[in-house]
């Protein structure tokens, strides 16, 4: 029973950690590829599930491309 529990826990950790690492890599790549404001906002919408984080990223895009105001 202890071995089975350990395997389940190890599987859960791997299942959670792989998508997180992949998302981090994709986020870095998307930031490098963002050359226009529109691409920056599109990348923000693709990588964020929560509206609050999307808003932060859009405001960062506005600052990066010199667009006044907040989202």
Secondary structure by P-SEA (a helix, b strand, c coil): caaaaaaaaaaaaaaaaaaaaaaaaaaaaaaaacccaaaaaaaaaaacccaaaaaaaaaaaaaaacccccc
